[in-house]
Amino acid sequence: TYLISRSFKLSYYNEYKSYLSMASKIPKVHKFLAIIVLSYTYLISGLLVNFLQLLIYIFVRRFSEQYAAVLNGHLYAYHLAIFTFVVDWYSGCRIRFYCNPDDLQHVNKEHTLCVCNHLGEVDWLLGYVLLDRLNALQGCKGIIKKEAKYLPVIGWSMWFTDYMFLSRNWRVDSDNLRRTCQRWAASNPKLLTHYYVLFAEGTRYTPAKHQASIKFCEERGLQPFRNVLYPRTKGAVEVITELGDSLGSVYDVVFGFPGDTVPSSNSMFSGISTDIDIWFRRVDKKDIPSDKEEVADFIVKQFRNKDILLDYHKAHKCFPGKSYPIPRRKQVLYLSIFWFLLSLVPGAALLNLSIKYGNRWLLGGVLGILLALYLASKRLMRMVSLKSSSSYGTSSYKKS
């Protein structure tokens, strides 16, 4: 605020400096101001990125789909810096990584499927953080429900970067899945390495869904899971078999929270720091079966392993073995500062003009936009919260 004010010589800065300082010490006001700034920056920078992605889609894609994918992927990663900034810098979450350091030698050298557990509403955010720490976020390809593509700004970016959107109806999804996997398989990993992120449980873990999972296992004589849901293997099997030889490895990823509460999007965007553990290991291509039934068993075994790891994590507040340091990237901080300045400087200038010239209509419009951004951000956080999660999985599990 000080730098922007001095840059534009805002006359009201000194007058309101003491009030701003006092207000920032009040938790609710601090949270309100932070959400306003983050929402405004996310919207303005995101619309700019969407516009550039549209130009690439129209003009570059006609000459080379792969180069268009590379450009759109990097633009997407640059914009996602705002989200990883919230976790790594703003809230200052303490993240421990558990992995084999030798696995990191293969980063950005092969297409990879990341099979993750789905404990809470911030798992998608932690997936971004993991890929960002590995400097691989530009190749992120999510396999997610179709409703996500309608999210303002980020949903449109997902569409431009060729995410796979599923309706959770196999008759509808099967053709879409095969076509998307064929496009992914044709991509040159030397230009852009893909990381396909899949939550094979199909929905977030909740007590009600866990009971449905247990019932499904008991009806079929299967051993129930204690900490995860029984995976829906059909989609994962099709993805692995359709990608074929283009797939270099599978990452078995487990998220764990050693604290008493699971972090939420609301807590992170409020600047509340939490402890997070991420365990992952690489499964080489030669160890991935090709037969569909064997692939289904392979996915189930991965979730058996996740279940055992989460048992250990509950008892010891950590995963087995020593944590491996993967430092946060300063490029995320620099990109976020760039987005903040690019978005906030013109906004501050407009606000100053409305106050300086006493234009009530202009001032009312600016304040109305800020209020709308705050309400929209709160609605977005409600959409991704556990309380509003889908009922998918609570009724019954269909046989995979």
Phi, psi and chi 1 to 4 in degrees:
 res  aa     phi    psi   chi1   chi2   chi3   chi4
   1 THR       -  -40.4  -54.8      -      -      -
   2 TYR   -64.5  -46.8  176.0   74.2      -      -
   3 LEU   -62.5  -43.6  -69.9  174.7      -      -
   4 ILE   -64.8  -41.2  -65.6  171.6      -      -
   5 SER   -65.3  -43.8  -58.3      -      -      -
   6 ARG   -66.5  -35.9  -74.3  -63.2  -61.1  -89.2
   7 SER   -62.6  -38.4  -61.3      -      -      -
   8 PHE  -103.3    5.5  -75.9   87.4      -      -
   9 LYS    51.3   50.9  -62.0 -179.8 -179.8  178.9
  10 LEU   -69.5  122.5  -57.6 -174.2      -      -
  11 SER   -68.5  -24.9   57.1      -      -      -
  12 TYR   -90.4   -1.2   61.2   85.3      -      -
  13 TYR   -63.4  -51.8  173.4   74.2      -      -
  14 ASN   -62.3  -34.9  -71.7  -32.5      -      -
  15 GLU   -66.4  -38.0 -178.2  178.1   -8.7      -
  16 TYR  -101.4    1.6  -69.4  102.6      -      -
  17 LYS   -59.4  -46.0 -179.9  179.5  178.0 -179.5
  18 SER   -66.8  -38.3   58.2      -      -      -
  19 TYR   -66.6  -39.8  -63.6  102.5      -      -
  20 LEU   -64.7  -42.3 -175.1   63.8      -      -
  21 SER   -62.7  -41.9  176.5      -      -      -
  22 MET   -69.1  -41.4 -180.0  178.5   63.6      -
  23 ALA   -66.2  -35.4      -      -      -      -
  24 SER   -67.0  -17.6   64.4      -      -      -
  25 LYS   -85.1  -10.8  -64.2  177.5 -178.4  178.0
  26 ILE   -88.6  119.2  -56.9  174.1      -      -
  27 PRO   -51.0  -47.5  -26.5   34.4      -      -
  28 LYS   -66.3  -39.7  -70.8 -173.7  177.3 -179.5
  29 VAL   -69.0  -41.7  176.7      -      -      -
  30 HIS   -59.4  -43.4  177.3  -89.2      -      -
  31 LYS   -63.9  -42.8  176.3 -177.8  174.2 -179.0
  32 PHE   -61.1  -47.1  173.3   81.3      -      -
  33 LEU   -63.4  -41.5  -66.4  173.7      -      -
  34 ALA   -64.1  -43.9      -      -      -      -
  35 ILE   -66.0  -37.2  -70.0  177.5      -      -
  36 ILE   -61.3  -48.7  -74.1  -69.7      -      -
  37 VAL   -63.9  -47.0  169.8      -      -      -
  38 LEU   -65.3  -41.4  -70.2  169.3      -      -
  39 SER   -66.6  -43.8  -57.7      -      -      -
  40 TYR   -63.2  -45.7  177.4   78.5      -      -
  41 THR   -64.9  -42.7  -56.2      -      -      -
  42 TYR   -60.0  -42.8  157.9   78.0      -      -
  43 LEU   -70.2  -51.3  178.4   63.3      -      -
  44 ILE   -64.5  -49.0  -60.1  -58.9      -      -
  45 SER   -65.7  -37.3   60.5      -      -      -
  46 GLY   -66.0  -40.5      -      -      -      -
  47 LEU   -63.9  -37.7  -69.9  174.7      -      -
  48 LEU   -63.5  -44.8  174.9   60.1      -      -
  49 VAL   -63.3  -42.9  167.1      -      -      -
  50 ASN   -59.1  -41.6  -72.1  157.1      -      -
  51 PHE   -63.4  -43.9  176.6   70.5      -      -
  52 LEU   -65.9  -38.2  -65.4  175.6      -      -
  53 GLN   -64.6  -36.7  -72.4  179.9  -43.8      -
  54 LEU   -63.9  -43.1  177.6   62.1      -      -
  55 LEU   -62.2  -41.7  -65.7  179.9      -      -
  56 ILE   -63.9  -41.8  -67.4  169.5      -      -
  57 TYR   -63.1  -37.9 -175.4   83.4      -      -
  58 ILE   -78.9  -45.2  -65.1  173.9      -      -
  59 PHE  -101.2  -33.7  -62.8  106.5      -      -
  60 VAL   -89.4  -37.7  179.6      -      -      -
  61 ARG   -62.3  -29.9 -169.5  171.2  179.3  -91.2
  62 ARG   -67.6  -23.3   65.8  174.0   60.4 -176.7
  63 PHE   -95.5  -37.8  -59.5  106.1      -      -
  64 SER  -156.1  111.9  173.3      -      -      -
  65 GLU   -66.2  -34.9  -71.0 -170.5    7.3      -
  66 GLN   -71.0  -41.6  -65.6 -157.0   24.0      -
  67 TYR   -68.9  -34.2  -80.1  107.3      -      -
  68 ALA   -63.5  -39.8      -      -      -      -
  69 ALA   -65.0  -38.1      -      -      -      -
  70 VAL   -63.6  -47.8  172.0      -      -      -
  71 LEU   -64.4  -45.2  -66.0  173.6      -      -
  72 ASN   -65.9  -35.8  -85.9  -30.4      -      -
  73 GLY   -64.1  -41.6      -      -      -      -
  74 HIS   -69.5  -39.5  -80.9   86.8      -      -
  75 LEU   -61.7  -41.4  -79.4  172.5      -      -
  76 TYR   -60.8  -44.3 -179.7   54.6      -      -
  77 ALA   -65.7  -38.2      -      -      -      -
  78 TYR   -62.3  -39.9  -65.1  157.0      -      -
  79 HIS   -72.8  -36.0 -174.3 -127.5      -      -
  80 LEU   -66.1  -10.8  -72.1 -179.3      -      -
  81 ALA   -56.8  -29.4      -      -      -      -
  82 ILE   -63.2  -40.3  -63.3  174.7      -      -
  83 PHE   -71.8  -44.7  -69.5  107.6      -      -
  84 THR   -68.3  -28.0   52.7      -      -      -
  85 PHE   -62.6  -40.1  163.1   82.1      -      -
  86 VAL   -60.7  -42.5  168.1      -      -      -
  87 VAL   -75.6  -49.6  178.8      -      -      -
  88 ASP   -82.9  -31.2  -83.2  -21.6      -      -
  89 TRP  -117.9  -45.3  -62.3   91.1      -      -
  90 TYR   -74.2  -56.2  173.8   62.8      -      -
  91 SER   -82.1  -21.3   63.2      -      -      -
  92 GLY    64.4   41.4      -      -      -      -
  93 CYS   -62.5  141.2  -68.9      -      -      -
  94 ARG   -93.6  109.0  -62.5  170.4  -66.6  -85.4
  95 ILE  -112.4  128.4  -54.7  178.0      -      -
  96 ARG  -110.4  134.5  -63.8 -179.1  -63.4 -172.0
  97 PHE  -110.2  134.9  -64.2   91.2      -      -
  98 TYR  -119.1  113.6  -64.0   82.1      -      -
  99 CYS  -160.8  170.8   65.1      -      -      -
 100 ASN   -89.8  118.1 -176.4  -11.9      -      -
 101 PRO   -55.5  -26.8  -24.0   32.9      -      -
 102 ASP   -66.1  -27.9  -66.2  -23.3      -      -
 103 ASP   -65.1  -26.9  -70.0  -13.6      -      -
 104 LEU   -71.0  -14.3  -58.2 -178.9      -      -
 105 GLN   -69.1  -18.5  -62.0  175.8    4.2      -
 106 HIS   -95.0   -0.2  -59.8  -86.5      -      -
 107 VAL   -63.2  135.1  172.4      -      -      -
 108 ASN    62.4   27.6  -75.3  -32.8      -      -
 109 LYS  -123.7   -6.3  -65.7 -179.0 -179.4  178.5
 110 GLU  -157.3  151.9   59.1 -171.7    2.8      -
 111 HIS   -71.6  136.5  -65.5  -35.4      -      -
 112 THR  -134.9  139.1  -60.4      -      -      -
 113 LEU  -101.4  121.6  174.9   66.2      -      -
 114 CYS  -100.7  111.7  -58.6      -      -      -
 115 VAL   -99.7  112.7 -178.1      -      -      -
 116 CYS  -115.1  153.7  -46.4      -      -      -
 117 ASN   -82.5  161.1   64.8  -40.2      -      -
 118 HIS  -126.7   79.5 -154.2   -8.3      -      -
 119 LEU   -80.2  -38.0  -79.2 -179.8      -      -
 120 GLY  -150.2 -171.1      -      -      -      -
 121 GLU   -80.2   -9.8   64.4 -172.2   64.6      -
 122 VAL  -105.1    9.0  -62.6      -      -      -
 123 ASP   -59.9  -39.7  -64.2  -21.3      -      -
 124 TRP   -61.6  -37.3   60.5  -84.2      -      -
 125 LEU   -68.0  -39.1 -164.7   53.1      -      -
 126 LEU   -68.6  -32.0  -60.6 -178.4      -      -
 127 GLY   -62.5  -41.4      -      -      -      -
 128 TYR   -61.3  -43.0  -71.6  154.4      -      -
 129 VAL   -64.0  -43.4  171.4      -      -      -
 130 LEU   -59.6  -48.8  173.0   59.7      -      -
 131 LEU   -66.9  -34.8  -68.4 -179.0      -      -
 132 ASP   -66.6  -42.0  179.0   74.3      -      -
 133 ARG   -61.6  -30.7  -65.3  -76.1 -173.1  100.7
 134 LEU   -87.2    2.3  -61.3  176.6      -      -
 135 ASN    57.3   42.7 -165.9   21.5      -      -
 136 ALA  -128.8   14.2      -      -      -      -
 137 LEU   -66.7  -27.1 -170.3   53.0      -      -
 138 GLN   -65.2  -18.2   64.1  -83.8    4.3      -
 139 GLY  -101.8   12.0      -      -      -      -
 140 CYS   -67.3  128.5  178.6      -      -      -
 141 LYS  -130.6  110.3  -55.0  -76.4 -174.9 -176.8
 142 GLY   -89.1  150.1      -      -      -      -
 143 ILE  -114.9   98.3  -56.4  171.8      -      -
 144 ILE  -137.2  171.5   56.3  178.3      -      -
 145 LYS   -69.4  149.1   56.9 -174.9  179.8 -178.6
 146 LYS   -65.4  -23.7   67.8  176.2 -176.8  179.3
 147 GLU   -60.7  -25.0  -70.9   81.8    3.4      -
 148 ALA   -64.8  -28.7      -      -      -      -
 149 LYS   -71.8  -11.3   68.2 -179.6  176.5 -179.2
 150 TYR   -92.7   -2.7  -58.8  112.7      -      -
 151 LEU   -65.2  134.4  -68.1  174.1      -      -
 152 PRO   -58.2  135.8  -22.0   32.4      -      -
 153 VAL    70.1  -68.7  178.5      -      -      -
 154 ILE   -67.3  -36.4 -170.2  172.3      -      -
 155 GLY   -64.5  -37.8      -      -      -      -
 156 TRP   -68.1  -38.3  -53.2  -27.2      -      -
 157 SER   -63.4  -38.5  -74.6      -      -      -
 158 MET   -60.5  -40.3  -70.7  175.1  178.4      -
 159 TRP   -65.7  -43.4 -173.8   84.8      -      -
 160 PHE   -64.6  -31.4  -78.9  120.3      -      -
 161 THR   -91.4   11.8   49.4      -      -      -
 162 ASP    67.1   47.7 -158.5   17.6      -      -
 163 TYR   -68.8  161.2  -90.6   46.2      -      -
 164 MET  -101.1  118.6 -176.4 -172.0  -65.8      -
 165 PHE  -105.9  123.5  -60.4   99.6      -      -
 166 LEU  -114.7  144.2  -58.0  178.5      -      -
 167 SER   -95.5   -1.5   62.7      -      -      -
 168 ARG    66.5   26.4  -66.6  168.9  167.5  173.4
 169 ASN  -126.8  111.2 -177.0  -29.1      -      -
 170 TRP   -61.7  -34.3 -177.4 -113.3      -      -
 171 ARG   -61.5  -34.9  -66.9 -179.8 -180.0  177.8
 172 VAL   -83.9  -37.9  177.5      -      -      -
 173 ASP   -81.9  -25.0  -68.0  -26.6      -      -
 174 SER   -59.2  -47.4   56.6      -      -      -
 175 ASP   -66.8  -41.7  -69.9  -22.1      -      -
 176 ASN   -61.4  -41.2  175.7   36.4      -      -
 177 LEU   -63.3  -44.7 -172.7  148.4      -      -
 178 ARG   -66.3  -42.7  -67.0 -172.9 -178.9   94.7
 179 ARG   -63.8  -43.5  -72.8 -164.9  -55.8  -91.3
 180 THR   -65.2  -43.2  -54.4      -      -      -
 181 CYS   -64.0  -34.9  -75.7      -      -      -
 182 GLN   -65.1  -39.8  -72.1  170.9    4.2      -
 183 ARG   -65.5  -44.3  -73.1 -162.0  -54.1  -88.4
 184 TRP   -61.7  -42.9  -72.4   -9.1      -      -
 185 ALA   -65.5  -28.5      -      -      -      -
 186 ALA   -79.1   -7.3      -      -      -      -
 187 SER   -75.1  142.1  176.9      -      -      -
 188 ASN   -84.1  116.2 -174.7   -7.9      -      -
 189 PRO   -65.3  -16.9   22.3  -32.0      -      -
 190 LYS   -73.8  -24.7  -66.5 -177.8  178.7  179.4
 191 LEU   -86.9  -45.6  -68.2  176.9      -      -
 192 LEU  -153.3  118.8 -177.3   66.4      -      -
 193 THR   -86.0  128.8  -55.4      -      -      -
 194 HIS   -92.2  143.0  -67.2  173.7      -      -
 195 TYR  -125.7  103.7  -75.1   82.4      -      -
 196 TYR   -86.2  116.7  -45.8  110.9      -      -
 197 VAL   -98.9  120.9 -178.9      -      -      -
 198 LEU  -129.6  127.1  171.8   66.0      -      -
 199 PHE  -100.5   93.8  -65.0   97.5      -      -
 200 ALA   -68.7  -16.7      -      -      -      -
 201 GLU   -68.3  -20.9  -67.0  157.7  -73.4      -
 202 GLY    83.8  -10.2      -      -      -      -
 203 THR  -165.7  167.1 -174.1      -      -      -
 204 ARG   -74.3  152.8  -58.6  172.9 -163.1  150.2
 205 TYR   -73.1  124.9  179.8   97.3      -      -
 206 THR  -138.0  159.4   65.3      -      -      -
 207 PRO   -56.2  -40.7  -28.0   35.7      -      -
 208 ALA   -65.4  -42.4      -      -      -      -
 209 LYS   -70.6  -31.3  -66.2  171.1 -175.1  177.0
 210 HIS   -66.0  -40.2 -176.0 -134.4      -      -
 211 GLN   -64.2  -37.9  -71.3  -58.7  -44.4      -
 212 ALA   -65.3  -37.4      -      -      -      -
 213 SER   -65.5  -42.7  174.2      -      -      -
 214 ILE   -61.9  -43.6  -68.2  175.3      -      -
 215 LYS   -61.4  -41.4 -177.6  179.2  179.0 -178.7
 216 PHE   -59.8  -45.3  170.4   85.8      -      -
 217 CYS   -66.3  -42.9  -67.2      -      -      -
 218 GLU   -65.3  -37.2  -69.8  175.9  -14.9      -
 219 GLU   -66.7  -22.8  -70.3  174.5  -11.1      -
 220 ARG  -112.0   10.4  -71.1  156.1  180.0   80.0
 221 GLY    69.3   28.0      -      -      -      -
 222 LEU  -101.2  154.3  -57.3  172.0      -      -
 223 GLN   -75.7  121.4  179.9 -177.0   -6.7      -
 224 PRO   -67.4  155.3  -16.6   30.3      -      -
 225 PHE   -91.0  149.0  -67.8   97.3      -      -
 226 ARG   -97.5  -31.8  -64.4  172.4  -62.0  -81.7
 227 ASN  -122.3   -6.7  -51.9  -68.6      -      -
 228 VAL  -135.5  170.5  -65.1      -      -      -
 229 LEU   -93.2  155.9  -53.7  179.1      -      -
 230 TYR   -64.3  126.8 -166.3   89.6      -      -
 231 PRO   -69.9  145.1   26.4  -34.6      -      -
 232 ARG   -89.5  102.5  -61.9  173.1 -177.8  -89.7
 233 THR   -83.6  -18.9   57.0      -      -      -
 234 LYS   -57.7  -48.5 -177.8  179.1  -71.1 -173.2
 235 GLY   -64.6  -43.2      -      -      -      -
 236 ALA   -63.1  -38.9      -      -      -      -
 237 VAL   -62.4  -45.2  168.0      -      -      -
 238 GLU   -65.2  -39.5  -70.1  -61.9  -36.7      -
 239 VAL   -62.2  -48.0  168.3      -      -      -
 240 ILE   -65.8  -43.4  -69.0  176.2      -      -
 241 THR   -71.7  -36.7   53.3      -      -      -
 242 GLU   -70.9  -37.0  -72.3  -66.7  -27.2      -
 243 LEU   -68.7  -32.4  -70.8  174.4      -      -
 244 GLY    57.6 -131.7      -      -      -      -
 245 ASP   -69.7  -15.9  -66.9  -24.6      -      -
 246 SER   -71.0  -20.5   69.4      -      -      -
 247 LEU   -82.6  121.2 -171.6   64.9      -      -
 248 GLY   -89.8  -27.8      -      -      -      -
 249 SER  -166.2  168.9   63.4      -      -      -
 250 VAL  -123.8  131.9  170.7      -      -      -
 251 TYR   -99.1  123.0  -86.5   26.5      -      -
 252 ASP   -88.4  111.6 -173.7    4.7      -      -
 253 VAL  -116.6  133.0 -177.0      -      -      -
 254 VAL  -130.0  126.7 -173.7      -      -      -
 255 PHE   -99.4  136.3  -59.4  122.4      -      -
 256 GLY  -139.6  149.3      -      -      -      -
 257 PHE  -124.9  106.6  -52.4  108.4      -      -
 258 PRO   -71.4  -16.4   24.7  -32.8      -      -
 259 GLY   -75.6  178.4      -      -      -      -
 260 ASP   -75.8  -23.0  -64.3  -30.3      -      -
 261 THR  -123.4  150.9   58.5      -      -      -
 262 VAL   -84.3  127.7  176.1      -      -      -
 263 PRO   -63.0  150.0   22.2  -32.3      -      -
 264 SER  -122.5  166.6   64.9      -      -      -
 265 SER   -62.1  -35.0   56.7      -      -      -
 266 ASN   -64.5  -42.5 -172.7   44.1      -      -
 267 SER   -68.6  -39.7   65.3      -      -      -
 268 MET   -67.7  -43.9  -74.7 -169.6  172.7      -
 269 PHE   -75.3   -7.3  -76.7   88.7      -      -
 270 SER   -94.0    1.1  -60.7      -      -      -
 271 GLY    82.4   18.7      -      -      -      -
 272 ILE   -87.7  121.1  -60.8  173.4      -      -
 273 SER   -80.5  139.5  179.3      -      -      -
 274 THR  -136.1  163.8   53.8      -      -      -
 275 ASP   -94.9  134.1  -65.7  -39.5      -      -
 276 ILE  -137.2  136.5  -60.4  167.1      -      -
 277 ASP  -118.0  135.3  -69.6  -24.6      -      -
 278 ILE  -127.7  118.0  -58.4  177.5      -      -
 279 TRP  -108.7  134.4 -178.2   97.2      -      -
 280 PHE  -151.7  150.6   64.3   96.7      -      -
 281 ARG  -142.6  152.3   69.9 -179.6  175.8   95.5
 282 ARG   -96.3  131.1  175.9 -178.7  177.1  -89.1
 283 VAL  -107.1  117.1  179.9      -      -      -
 284 ASP   -67.4  157.0 -167.3   80.0      -      -
 285 LYS   -55.5  -38.6  178.9  179.9  179.4  178.7
 286 LYS   -66.8  -19.6   61.7  179.1  174.8   33.2
 287 ASP   -96.3    3.4  -62.0  -41.2      -      -
 288 ILE   -96.4  119.1  -57.0  172.5      -      -
 289 PRO   -67.3  162.5   23.9  -32.1      -      -
 290 SER  -108.1  -27.2   55.6      -      -      -
 291 ASP   -70.1  138.6  179.2   76.0      -      -
 292 LYS   -62.6  -42.4  -71.7 -169.6  175.0 -176.9
 293 GLU   -65.0  -38.0  -69.7 -172.9    3.1      -
 294 GLU   -69.1  -34.8  -67.8  179.1   -5.8      -
 295 VAL   -65.0  -40.7  172.6      -      -      -
 296 ALA   -60.6  -44.4      -      -      -      -
 297 ASP   -63.8  -36.4  -68.7  -22.7      -      -
 298 PHE   -61.1  -43.0  169.4   75.5      -      -
 299 ILE   -66.6  -43.9  -63.5  -63.1      -      -
 300 VAL   -62.2  -40.4  173.3      -      -      -
 301 LYS   -63.9  -35.7  -73.2  178.5 -179.0  177.8
 302 GLN   -61.3  -39.8  -77.6 -154.8  -22.2      -
 303 PHE   -75.2  -27.7  -85.3   82.5      -      -
 304 ARG   -61.5  -42.2  -65.7  -73.0  178.1 -158.8
 305 ASN   -65.5  -40.1 -179.5   58.1      -      -
 306 LYS   -61.7  -40.4  -63.9 -179.8 -162.7  -64.8
 307 ASP   -62.0  -43.6 -153.2   26.9      -      -
 308 ILE   -65.1  -42.6  -65.3  171.3      -      -
 309 LEU   -63.4  -40.0  -74.7  169.1      -      -
 310 LEU   -71.1  -30.1  -71.2  170.1      -      -
 311 ASP   -60.7  -46.2  -84.3  -22.6      -      -
 312 TYR   -63.3  -40.5 -176.3   95.7      -      -
 313 HIS   -65.6  -38.6 -168.1  -90.1      -      -
 314 LYS   -63.9  -37.6  -78.1 -175.8  176.3  179.9
 315 ALA   -78.4  -34.5      -      -      -      -
 316 HIS  -115.3   -2.7  -59.9   87.1      -      -
 317 LYS    60.7   27.5  -57.7  -61.3 -179.3 -178.0
 318 CYS  -165.6  166.1   65.3      -      -      -
 319 PHE   -88.8  158.4  -72.5  117.8      -      -
 320 PRO   -64.3  148.6   19.8  -30.8      -      -
 321 GLY    90.3 -179.0      -      -      -      -
 322 LYS   -92.4  144.3  -66.9 -176.9  178.1  180.0
 323 SER   -74.2  148.7   60.3      -      -      -
 324 TYR  -113.7  127.3 -176.4   81.3      -      -
 325 PRO   -73.9  122.4   27.0  -33.2      -      -
 326 ILE  -121.2   98.5  -56.0  177.9      -      -
 327 PRO   -66.0  151.5   24.4  -32.4      -      -
 328 ARG   -68.9  149.7   57.4 -175.0 -177.3  179.2
 329 ARG   -93.1  131.8  -61.4 -166.6  -47.6  130.9
 330 LYS   -68.4  -22.2  -70.1 -174.8  178.0  178.9
 331 GLN   -59.5  -31.5  -68.9   89.9  -30.2      -
 332 VAL   -64.3  -42.8  169.4      -      -      -
 333 LEU   -63.4  -45.1  179.8   61.3      -      -
 334 TYR   -64.5  -41.9  -59.1  149.5      -      -
 335 LEU   -64.0  -40.5  -86.2  170.3      -      -
 336 SER   -64.6  -42.7  -60.4      -      -      -
 337 ILE   -60.0  -41.4  -67.3  173.3      -      -
 338 PHE   -60.1  -46.4  168.8   76.3      -      -
 339 TRP   -65.3  -39.1  -70.3  128.2      -      -
 340 PHE   -62.4  -46.5  -73.6  135.6      -      -
 341 LEU   -66.4  -43.4  -68.1  176.4      -      -
 342 LEU   -61.3  -34.0 -177.0   67.0      -      -
 343 SER   -90.2  -40.9  -54.2      -      -      -
 344 LEU   -83.5  -32.1  -65.0  174.0      -      -
 345 VAL   -61.8  -51.7  168.4      -      -      -
 346 PRO   -61.6  -37.0  -21.0   33.4      -      -
 347 GLY   -64.2  -40.9      -      -      -      -
 348 ALA   -65.9  -38.2      -      -      -      -
 349 ALA   -64.0  -41.4      -      -      -      -
 350 LEU   -65.6  -41.3 -177.6   61.9      -      -
 351 LEU   -64.2  -39.3 -177.8   61.2      -      -
 352 ASN   -64.4  -41.6  179.8   54.2      -      -
 353 LEU   -63.5  -40.8  -71.9  174.5      -      -
 354 SER   -65.5  -34.9   62.7      -      -      -
 355 ILE   -78.0  -41.6  -65.2  176.1      -      -
 356 LYS   -62.3  -42.0 -177.5  177.6 -179.8 -179.7
 357 TYR   -98.4    4.3  -66.4  103.2      -      -
 358 GLY    63.0   29.7      -      -      -      -
 359 ASN   -81.4  101.8 -169.6  -35.6      -      -
 360 ARG   -66.5  -36.1  -64.3 -178.8  178.7  178.9
 361 TRP   -65.2  -43.4  -70.6  104.0      -      -
 362 LEU   -66.6  -44.0 -176.7   58.3      -      -
 363 LEU   -63.6  -43.6  178.7   59.4      -      -
 364 GLY   -62.0  -37.2      -      -      -      -
 365 GLY   -64.5  -43.4      -      -      -      -
 366 VAL   -63.5  -47.0  171.9      -      -      -
 367 LEU   -65.4  -35.2  -65.3  177.9      -      -
 368 GLY   -64.1  -39.8      -      -      -      -
 369 ILE   -63.5  -42.5  -69.0  173.5      -      -
 370 LEU   -63.0  -41.7  -66.6  178.1      -      -
 371 LEU   -65.9  -41.0  179.2   60.6      -      -
 372 ALA   -62.9  -38.9      -      -      -      -
 373 LEU   -63.4  -41.7  -76.3  172.8      -      -
 374 TYR   -63.7  -46.5  175.9   76.4      -      -
 375 LEU   -65.4  -38.2  -63.9  175.7      -      -
 376 ALA   -65.7  -39.6      -      -      -      -
 377 SER   -66.4  -39.1   64.2      -      -      -
 378 LYS   -64.8  -38.4  -64.2  -67.5  -72.4 -175.7
 379 ARG   -66.5  -40.4  178.2  172.4  175.4   78.3
 380 LEU   -62.4  -41.2 -179.2   61.7      -      -
 381 MET   -67.8  -32.3  -77.9 -170.7  -79.3      -
 382 ARG   -67.9  -34.2  -77.1 -162.7  -61.3  -90.2
 383 MET   -65.2  -33.0  -71.2  174.7   64.7      -
 384 VAL   -98.4    3.3  -59.6      -      -      -
 385 SER   -78.6  158.7   67.3      -      -      -
 386 LEU   -63.2  -34.6  -78.3  174.2      -      -
 387 LYS   -63.0  -28.1  -66.8 -180.0  179.6  178.9
 388 SER  -106.6   16.5   61.3      -      -      -
 389 SER   -66.2  158.1   62.0      -      -      -
 390 SER   -69.0  160.8   69.1      -      -      -
 391 SER   -87.6    6.4   59.1      -      -      -
 392 TYR   -60.3  122.0  179.5   70.5      -      -
 393 GLY   104.1  -12.7      -      -      -      -
 394 THR   -82.8  -25.4   55.2      -      -      -
 395 SER   -80.6  -63.7   56.8      -      -      -
 396 SER  -161.4  156.3   63.5      -      -      -
 397 TYR   -97.9  130.2  -86.7   67.7      -      -
 398 LYS   -85.7  149.3  -67.8 -178.0  179.3 -179.8
 399 LYS   -66.2  126.9 -173.4  175.5 -178.9  179.7
 400 SER   -75.7      -  -62.2      -      -      -
